[in-house]
């Protein structure tokens, strides 16, 4: 099963993100746009793991201590993939977020999980494989936005499955941050 650790968002935040996604969709020739209910912030991607690992994964998440903290999404950007770009909403630098991600990354590495070696870039993927109708649109769409703010109060163990050809993310375990 395909597993990742994430922060999920309340409905009003996801709806605000979808408005920015729609701006990209309107300028795109084609793309694979993230469904509203799947918008999240990945902290650690574990990939394919045996079902029997879930209790171990949950226990690792339980070892990480973090207070609730604010998050602000404040820019739209893209990862250049030669005309099949990944578009995202970026998250304002947050010491608490970076500490949480580093603690989770370290705990899973010490437990023997092989993780991506690229540095953590806090973002929410809005769309993949986007081809712009007019490539010049890339420049004006990558910009600062009015901040969308929320509180991070929980970390989730998520499972990714494909149901009827549609990607579905489901929380299988969650840990609320102590207040």
N, C-alpha and C positions, 0 to 999 in steps of 0.2 A: 504494500500500500504506500501511496505517496503522501509524505507528511512534511509539514512546516510549522514553525512557531510564529504567531502573528499577534498584532493588535487589531481588533475589529472596531468598527465605528457605528455610532447610533444612526438611525434612519435620516435625521435632518442633515447630518454631515455627508452621508453618502449622496443624498439628493443634491447638495451644493456641489459636490464633486462631479456629478452627472451633468450639471449645467456647463461646466468647463469641458467635459468630454464631448458634449453636443457641439460646441464651437469647433472642435477638431473634426468631428464627424462631418459637419457642414462643409469643411474645406477639403475633405479627403475624397479621393477617387475610390479607395477601398481600404479596408482594415478590419482587424479582429478586435472589437470593442468589449471591454470587461463589463459583464453584467453588474448592475447596481449592487445586488446582494453579495457579490464576490469582491467588492472593493475593500482592501485591507492593507496593512503595513507588514510585510514579511520581515521578521527579525532574524530568523535562522531557517534555512532550507535544508532539510535532512534528506529529501529524495525518497527513493524506494526503501522501505524498511519492512521487516517481517511483522505481522499482526501481533505476535508475541512480545514485541518490543514496546508496545504502548504503555504498559505499566511502568517500565523503566524510564521512558521518555517523560511521562507525567511526574515521576519522582525527581527527575533532573530539574524540571521546571519548578517544582516545589522548593528546591534548594536556593533559588534566586530570590533575593529580597529587594523590593523596590517600592518607594512610596508612589501614590498617584502623582501625576505631573501633567502640565499643560502641553498640548501640541498645537502648532499653527502651521497650516499649509499655505505657502505664500508665493509660489511660482509654478509656471508651466514650462516644461522642458522636454527634451527628447534625447534618446540615445540613437546615434546615427547607425543605421544598419543598411547602408547602400540603397536607399530608396524604400526600404521596408522597415521603417523606424519604429521604435518603441516610444510612445508619448506618456508622460507622467506628470504628476503634481508633486512638487518638492516640499520638504518639511524644513521649517526654520531650525537652525542648529539648536539642539537641546542636550545639555550635559546629562540629564537623567536618561534620555533615550539612548545616548551613546553608551552610558554605563550599563544600562539594562542589556543592550545588544551584546556588548563585550562580555558581560557575565554569562549570558546564555551561550555565546559562542565558545567561551573557555570551558564551561561545564560540559558541553557536548563533545568538544575535542578531547578533554580528559577522559571521558567515558568511551572513547574510541571511535566516535563518528567522524567520517571524512566530510569536511565542509568545503565550500567554495573558498578559494584563497584571495579573491578580489576584496578590496576594502568595502566596508558597508557604506552604501549610499541610500540614505533614507528617502524613499519615494513611494508613491502609490501609482501603480500601472493603470493608465486609463485605456490604452489601446496598444496592440502589437501589429506588426506587419502593415503599418500605415503607408499608403502611397498617396501623396498629395496631388490634387488636380493641377495645382500650380505650385511647383517647388519653391517659388518665392514666398508662399504663405508660411513656410517654416519659420522665417525670420520674425514676422510680426506675431505669430502665435506663441513663440517662446518668450515669456515675459512675466514680470511680477503681477500678482493678482491681489485683490483685497483679501486679507487673511481669513481663512476658515479655521475657527478655533474649536478645540474639544479637549477633554481630559482623558488621559490614558489611565484607566483604573483596573485593567485586567489584561492578562496575557493568555493566549489560547493555543492549544495544540489542535492543528487543523489537518483534515484529511481531504485530499483532492481526488475526485472520481469523475468519470464521464458517464452521464446518464442520458440516453437518447441523443448522443452526439453533443451534448451541452456540458461544459465544465461546471462542476458543483463543488464548492468548498463547504465543509461541515466541521463545526467545533466538536471534538471528541473529549476534550478536557479543558477546563479553564481555572485560572488562579486569580482571584481578586487581590489587588494590592491592599495591604493593611493601611488603615487611616490613622 
